[in-house]
Amino acid sequence: MRTARALVVDDDPDILAVLQMRLESMGLDVSLAGSHHEAVRLLAARGFDVALFDLRMEPVNGLKLMEDAHAQHPRMPVLIMTAHGTIDNAVEAVRQGAFDYLTKPFVPEELRGKVGRALSERRWARDRTLLRAVGETLGSSGTMDRILDTIAQATVEATEAERAAVFLLEGGRLVPMASAGLGGGSLDELAEAARAVIDKKMPAMVSGQEGRMMLGAPLFVGGGAAGALMVETPIEPTAEDLELLALFSSQAAVALKNARELERLRSGALAALGRMAAQVAHELRNPLGGLKLFAEYLEHRLDQAADPEGADVARKINREIDHMTELVREITQFGRPSALRRGLTTLNGLLESCLVLAQARVKDAGIMVVQELDPSLPPVSLDHREMRKVFLNLLVNAFEAMQGGGTLTLRSRLAEPGWVEVSVEDTGPGMSEETRARMFDLFFTTKETGTGLGMPIARSVVEQHGGRLEVRSQVGRGTQIRALLPVEAP
């Protein structure tokens, strides 16, 4: 168990000396600062379990320092030190977020009691956060993306790190699947640290650039390492922090194992449903062909009889038959996917042609299109015809999600050696958690005229190519769908 850390800030050197002596006698590791600037530097360099700030410091008082400290360490208890004549100000400080206040000159029993309670509250707050975070992770359900996002967010809250990320091994590659926290830069350095943690097969600390520290713990699923849970922090971690991460990663691995098992069962059920639907569709194909001929014959006869109203009804019947025929075709394709006919394809050219077709299919609703296509992409081995259906479906869905206007961004890039990434992002209304969880279910649709087969087929085609389809969406913040594809056939 590490020694609790205390930060004392006062512009009076004598006060600092007295408090250092008394707090160290309580077994605390004490750091001293004589100014706001020095205190902020210490807060950025390491974590503290309790802080004591003088109320009346110049030019920046203790209340402003408390605000700055809580911006970096929200759960750190702060004791405000004040003279007897300013008790009202101390009470106001408590209202603004201070844990308690201390009066000068210090009474040893009061100092020991209030600092002790602050440390106890700190431990209880961390334990409560950890238990809640573990509970949220183990109780999470829905898509794999949602569960991994929950793991990353809960890890940040439980460890108080600046950033957390979940990496999974996919075909020997280490892929970042979710991240949370303040950091928004590249995950490359964390990925390297994650690889080192997986190779060690045990929790470890790794030094990064500019003095940053990375802590990681492998995620063991089914007897082997499935990935790693990583956190990044600018402050010096402790052995206790590493133990906490290891505990949380073991619980996260349980959630990941459960999610994979549910996904496997769900995929098996959907495959069985697809096969059954394909059989039903096969039986419907011939009757629909007959109905099509009868509807066309009826429309022709009514036109000749100068019955425009009847002919219009016949045309409507014809259109509905066409819709049912298309549905049957899609069901058959999902139940019995055709063999891929791969060929070297210029991915950007395929995307541009799909974009033109998608724009022609939807009404112009003031949607701005942004293309960020990497010209350095190598030719990709894929089935041009099948992937054309996938990209066209994703683009049409994005356009239709923004009937009130918005921005569609189409991107392509080299994700890493041997892999390309295509993403379609819209600024539409986003999806609820229920919609995200069911969007790959057969026949599930939120459209009035949809078949509910577009996304299941898209995922099936991408997976046939050895890739994967990832969805990120939030209500009110739009949707992003990413297709990761190998450059060469696996």
C-alpha positions in Angstrom: 0.0 0.0 0.0 1.6 3.3 -1.0 1.9 6.3 1.3 -0.9 8.9 1.0 0.3 12.1 -0.7 -0.5 15.6 0.5 0.0 19.0 -1.2 0.3 22.1 1.0 0.2 25.5 -0.6 0.8 28.7 1.4 2.9 31.9 0.8 4.2 31.8 4.4 7.3 29.6 4.7 6.8 29.2 8.4 3.3 27.7 7.9 4.7 25.4 5.3 7.4 24.2 7.7 4.9 23.6 10.5 2.4 21.7 8.3 5.2 19.6 6.7 6.4 18.4 10.2 2.9 17.6 11.4 1.6 15.9 8.3 4.8 13.8 8.0 4.3 12.7 11.6 0.9 11.4 10.4 2.7 9.2 7.8 2.0 11.4 4.8 4.3 12.1 1.8 4.2 15.9 1.7 4.9 18.3 -1.1 5.1 22.0 -0.6 4.4 25.0 -2.8 4.7 28.7 -2.1 2.6 30.0 -5.0 -0.2 29.2 -7.4 2.2 28.7 -10.3 4.3 26.2 -8.3 1.2 24.3 -7.1 -0.2 24.0 -10.6 3.2 22.5 -11.7 3.1 19.9 -8.9 -0.5 19.0 -9.7 0.4 18.4 -13.3 3.4 16.2 -12.4 1.8 13.8 -9.9 -1.4 12.9 -8.1 -2.4 13.8 -4.6 -4.8 12.3 -2.1 -5.5 15.5 -0.2 -4.5 19.2 -0.5 -4.4 22.1 1.9 -4.6 25.6 0.3 -4.3 28.9 2.1 -7.4 31.1 1.4 -5.6 34.5 1.2 -2.7 34.2 -1.2 -1.6 36.8 -3.7 -2.1 37.3 -6.5 -4.2 34.1 -6.9 -6.3 33.0 -3.9 -7.0 29.5 -2.6 -10.4 29.4 -4.2 -9.1 29.9 -7.7 -6.3 27.3 -7.0 -9.0 24.8 -5.8 -10.9 25.4 -9.1 -7.7 24.7 -11.1 -6.9 21.7 -9.0 -10.3 20.1 -9.4 -10.1 20.6 -13.2 -7.2 18.1 -13.1 -8.2 16.0 -10.2 -12.0 16.3 -9.7 -12.2 13.9 -6.7 -9.2 15.2 -4.7 -10.4 16.6 -1.3 -9.2 20.2 -0.6 -9.0 21.7 2.9 -9.0 25.5 2.9 -6.8 27.2 5.5 -8.0 30.5 7.0 -7.5 32.8 10.0 -10.2 33.1 12.7 -11.4 36.4 11.3 -12.4 35.0 7.9 -14.5 32.0 8.9 -17.4 33.2 6.7 -15.1 33.0 3.7 -14.1 29.5 4.7 -17.7 28.4 4.9 -18.3 29.9 1.4 -15.3 27.8 0.2 -17.0 24.7 1.4 -20.1 25.6 -0.5 -17.9 26.0 -3.6 -16.4 22.5 -3.3 -13.9 22.4 -0.5 -14.0 19.3 1.7 -13.6 21.3 4.9 -11.6 24.2 6.4 -8.8 24.6 8.9 -8.3 27.6 11.2 -5.0 29.2 12.0 -3.2 28.7 14.4 -3.7 25.0 13.9 -5.0 22.8 16.6 -3.2 19.4 16.2 -6.4 17.3 16.9 -8.4 19.3 14.4 -5.7 19.0 11.8 -5.3 15.3 12.3 -9.1 14.6 12.4 -10.0 16.6 9.3 -7.1 15.4 7.2 -7.9 11.8 8.3 -11.5 12.2 7.3 -10.5 13.7 3.9 -8.3 10.7 3.2 -11.0 8.3 4.2 -13.5 10.1 1.9 -10.9 9.9 -0.9 -10.5 6.1 -0.5 -14.3 5.6 -0.3 -14.9 7.8 -3.4 -12.4 5.8 -5.4 -13.8 2.4 -4.2 -17.3 3.5 -5.1 -16.2 4.6 -8.5 -14.4 1.4 -9.1 -17.4 -0.7 -8.0 -19.8 1.3 -10.2 -17.4 1.1 -13.2 -17.0 -2.7 -12.8 -20.7 -3.1 -12.4 -21.4 -1.1 -15.6 -18.9 -3.1 -17.6 -20.2 -6.5 -16.4 -23.8 -5.4 -16.8 -23.3 -3.8 -20.2 -25.1 -5.4 -23.2 -25.7 -4.7 -26.8 -23.1 -4.4 -29.6 -19.5 -5.2 -29.1 -18.6 -1.5 -29.9 -20.9 -0.4 -27.0 -19.4 -2.8 -24.6 -15.8 -1.8 -25.5 -16.8 1.9 -25.2 -18.2 1.2 -21.7 -14.9 -0.6 -20.7 -12.8 2.4 -21.9 -15.0 5.0 -20.2 -15.3 3.0 -16.9 -11.5 2.6 -16.9 -10.9 6.3 -17.1 -13.3 6.9 -14.2 -12.0 4.1 -12.0 -8.3 4.9 -12.5 -8.6 8.7 -12.9 -6.2 8.4 -15.9 -6.1 11.0 -18.7 -7.0 8.5 -21.4 -7.9 4.9 -21.7 -8.0 2.6 -24.7 -9.0 -1.0 -25.5 -6.8 -2.8 -28.0 -7.9 -6.2 -29.4 -5.9 -8.7 -31.4 -7.5 -9.3 -34.8 -5.7 -11.7 -37.1 -2.4 -11.0 -35.4 -2.9 -7.3 -35.6 -3.4 -5.0 -32.6 -6.4 -2.9 -33.3 -7.6 0.1 -31.2 -11.3 -0.6 -30.7 -12.4 2.0 -28.2 -11.0 5.0 -26.3 -12.1 7.5 -23.7 -10.7 10.5 -21.9 -9.3 13.9 -22.7 -6.5 12.7 -25.1 -7.5 13.0 -28.7 -4.2 12.4 -30.5 -2.6 9.3 -32.1 -2.9 6.0 -30.4 0.3 4.6 -32.0 2.4 5.0 -28.8 -0.3 3.4 -26.7 -0.4 0.6 -29.3 3.3 -0.1 -28.9 2.9 -0.2 -25.2 0.0 -2.5 -25.5 2.1 -4.9 -27.6 4.8 -4.9 -24.9 2.2 -5.6 -22.2 0.7 -8.5 -24.2 4.2 -10.0 -24.8 5.0 -9.8 -21.0 1.6 -11.4 -20.3 1.3 -9.4 -17.1 0.4 -5.8 -16.1 3.3 -3.3 -16.7 4.3 0.3 -16.8 5.8 1.8 -19.9 7.5 5.2 -20.2 6.4 7.4 -23.1 7.5 10.6 -24.7 7.7 13.9 -22.7 7.7 12.0 -19.4 4.3 10.5 -19.9 3.5 7.1 -18.3 1.4 4.3 -19.8 0.0 1.5 -17.7 -1.4 -1.6 -19.3 -2.9 -5.0 -18.5 -3.6 -7.8 -20.9 -7.1 -9.0 -21.5 -7.2 -12.8 -21.2 -10.1 -14.5 -22.9 -10.3 -18.2 -23.4 -6.9 -18.9 -21.9 -5.0 -16.5 -24.2 -4.4 -12.8 -24.5 -7.1 -11.2 -26.6 -5.8 -7.7 -26.3 -4.9 -5.1 -23.7 -6.4 -2.4 -21.6 -4.2 0.7 -21.6 -4.2 4.0 -19.7 -2.1 7.1 -20.2 -1.3 9.6 -17.5 1.0 12.6 -17.2 1.6 11.9 -13.5 3.7 9.3 -11.8 1.7 6.1 -11.3 2.1 3.8 -8.3 2.1 0.1 -7.7 -1.5 0.5 -6.3 -2.6 2.1 -9.6 -1.2 -0.9 -11.5 -3.0 -3.4 -9.2 -6.2 -1.4 -9.7 -5.9 -1.6 -13.5 -5.1 -5.3 -13.3 -8.3 -5.9 -11.3 -10.4 -3.9 -13.7 -8.9 -5.6 -16.8 -9.8 -9.0 -15.4 -13.4 -7.9 -15.0 -13.4 -6.3 -18.4 -12.1 -9.6 -19.9 -15.2 -11.3 -18.4 -17.4 -8.8 -20.1 -15.6 -9.2 -23.4 -15.9 -13.0 -23.2 -19.6 -12.8 -22.5 -20.0 -10.3 -25.4 -18.2 -12.6 -27.8 -20.2 -15.6 -26.8 -23.5 -13.7 -27.2 -22.3 -12.4 -30.6 -21.4 -16.0 -31.7 -24.8 -17.3 -30.6 -26.6 -14.4 -32.3 -24.6 -14.9 -35.5 -25.6 -18.6 -35.6 -29.2 -17.8 -35.0 -29.2 -15.2 -37.8 -27.4 -17.6 -40.2 -30.1 -20.2 -39.5 -32.8 -17.6 -40.0 -31.1 -16.6 -43.3 -31.1 -20.1 -44.6 -34.8 -20.6 -43.8 -35.7 -17.3 -45.3 -33.8 -18.2 -48.5 -35.8 -21.4 -48.8 -39.1 -19.4 -48.4 -37.8 -16.8 -50.9 -37.1 -19.6 -53.4 -40.7 -20.8 -53.2 -42.0 -17.3 -53.8 -39.9 -16.5 -56.8 -42.0 -18.3 -59.4 -45.4 -17.1 -58.1 -44.1 -13.5 -58.1 -43.0 -13.9 -61.7 -46.5 -15.0 -62.6 -48.1 -12.1 -60.8 -45.8 -9.7 -62.6 -47.0 -10.9 -66.0 -50.6 -10.7 -64.9 -50.2 -7.1 -63.5 -48.5 -6.0 -66.7 -51.2 -7.6 -68.9 -53.9 -5.9 -66.7 -52.2 -2.5 -67.0 -52.0 -2.9 -70.8 -55.7 -3.9 -71.1 -56.9 -1.0 -68.9 -54.8 1.5 -70.9 -56.4 0.2 -74.1 -59.9 0.5 -72.4 -59.2 4.1 -71.6 -59.5 3.5 -67.9 -56.8 5.7 -66.4 -57.8 5.1 -62.8 -57.8 1.3 -63.2 -54.5 1.5 -65.1 -52.9 3.5 -62.2 -54.0 0.8 -59.7 -52.4 -1.8 -61.9 -49.2 0.1 -62.0 -49.2 0.3 -58.2 -49.7 -3.4 -58.1 -46.7 -3.8 -60.5 -44.5 -1.6 -58.3 -45.4 -3.6 -55.2 -44.5 -6.8 -57.0 -41.2 -5.3 -58.0 -40.5 -4.4 -54.4 -41.4 -8.0 -53.2 -39.2 -9.4 -56.0 -36.2 -7.3 -54.9 -36.8 -8.4 -51.3 -36.8 -12.0 -52.4 -33.5 -11.5 -54.3 -31.9 -9.9 -51.2 -33.1 -12.6 -48.9 -31.7 -15.3 -51.3 -28.4 -13.4 -51.5 -28.1 -13.2 -47.7 -29.0 -16.9 -47.2 -26.6 -18.1 -49.9 -23.9 -15.6 -50.5 -22.2 -16.0 -53.9 -18.5 -16.8 -54.2 -16.3 -13.7 -54.4 -14.7 -12.8 -57.8 -11.7 -10.8 -56.7 -9.7 -8.5 -58.8 -7.3 -5.6 -58.2 -9.5 -2.5 -57.8 -8.8 1.2 -57.5 -10.7 1.8 -54.3 -11.1 5.6 -54.7 -12.5 5.2 -58.2 -15.1 2.7 -56.9 -16.1 5.1 -54.1 -16.4 8.1 -56.4 -18.7 6.1 -58.7 -20.8 4.9 -55.8 -21.1 8.5 -54.5 -22.4 9.7 -57.9 -25.1 6.9 -57.9 -26.1 7.6 -54.3 -26.5 11.3 -55.0 -28.7 10.5 -58.0 -31.0 8.3 -55.8 -31.8 10.8 -53.1 -33.3 14.2 -53.2 -31.0 17.2 -52.8 -31.7 18.4 -49.3 -28.9 20.9 -48.9 -26.3 18.2 -48.1 -22.7 19.1 -48.4 -20.3 16.3 -49.5 -16.7 16.2 -48.3 -14.3 13.8 -49.9 -11.0 12.9 -48.2 -9.7 10.1 -50.4 -6.1 9.2 -50.0 -4.5 9.2 -53.5 -1.6 6.9 -52.3 -3.8 3.9 -51.7 -2.6 0.7 -53.4 -5.0 -1.4 -55.6 -7.1 -3.6 -53.4 -8.1 -7.2 -54.1 -11.9 -7.3 -53.8 -15.1 -8.2 -55.6 -15.9 -5.0 -57.4 -19.6 -5.9 -57.8 -20.2 -7.0 -54.2 -18.3 -4.1 -52.6 -20.1 -1.6 -54.9 -23.4 -2.8 -53.3 -21.9 -2.3 -49.8 -20.6 1.3 -50.4 -23.7 2.3 -52.2 -25.9 1.1 -49.4 -23.8 3.0 -46.8 -23.9 6.2 -48.8 -27.6 6.1 -49.5 -28.3 5.4 -45.8 -26.1 8.4 -44.9 -27.9 10.7 -47.3 -31.3 9.5 -46.2 -30.4 10.2 -42.6 -29.9 13.9 -43.4 -33.1 14.9 -45.1 -33.0 18.2 -43.3 -29.5 18.9 -44.5 -26.0 18.2 -43.2 -22.6 17.1 -44.1 -21.5 13.7 -45.5 -17.8 12.9 -45.3 -16.4 10.1 -47.4 -12.8 9.0 -46.4 -10.3 6.5 -47.5 -6.9 5.9 -46.0 -4.2 3.3 -45.4 -5.1 2.2 -41.9 -1.8 0.3 -41.4 0.4 -1.8 -43.7 -1.7 -4.2 -45.6 -5.1 -2.7 -44.6 -7.3 0.1 -46.0 -10.1 1.9 -44.3 -13.2 3.5 -45.8 -15.5 5.5 -43.6 -18.9 7.2 -44.3 -19.8 9.8 -41.8 -23.0 11.8 -41.6 -24.2 14.6 -39.3 -27.7 13.2 -39.1 -29.8 12.4 -35.9 -27.7 9.4 -34.9 -29.0 6.1 -33.6 -30.3 5.1 -30.3 -28.6 2.2 -28.4 -31.5 -0.1 -29.4 -31.1 0.7 -33.1 -27.3 0.2 -32.9 -27.8 -3.1 -31.2 -30.3 -4.4 -33.8 -29.1 -2.7 -37.0 -27.5 -6.0 -38.3 -30.6 -8.1 -37.5 -32.5 -9.5 -40.5 -35.5 -7.4 -41.4 -34.9 -4.8 -38.8 -35.4 -1.3 -40.3 -36.4 2.2 -39.3 -37.4 3.1 -42.8 -41.0 3.0 -44.0 -40.0 1.2 -47.2 -36.9 -0.5 -46.1 -36.3 -4.3 -46.3 -34.0 -4.6 -43.3 -31.5 -6.5 -45.3 -29.0 -3.8 -46.4 -26.8 -3.7 -43.4 -26.8 -7.5 -42.7 -25.7 -8.1 -46.3 -23.1 -5.3 -46.1 -21.5 -6.8 -43.1 -21.7 -10.3 -44.6 -19.9 -9.1 -47.8 -17.2 -7.2 -45.8 -16.5 -10.3 -43.6 -16.3 -12.5 -46.7 -13.5 -10.2 -47.8 -11.7 -10.8 -44.5 -12.6 -7.4 -43.2 -15.0 -6.0 -40.6 -17.6 -3.3 -40.4 -17.7 -0.9 -37.4 -20.4 1.5 -36.4 -20.2 4.5 -34.1 -23.3 6.5 -33.5 -24.8 8.8 -30.9 -28.2 10.4 -30.7 -27.8 14.0 -31.9 -24.2 13.6 -33.1 -24.5 11.6 -36.3 -23.2 8.2 -37.4 -19.8 6.9 -38.7 -19.5 3.5 -40.4 -16.0 2.2 -41.1 -15.1 -0.7 -43.4 -11.6 -2.2 -42.8 -10.4 -4.3 -45.7 -7.2 -6.2 -46.4 -5.3 -5.0 -49.4 -4.6 -8.6 -50.4 -7.0 -11.6 -50.2 -6.5 -13.4 -46.9 
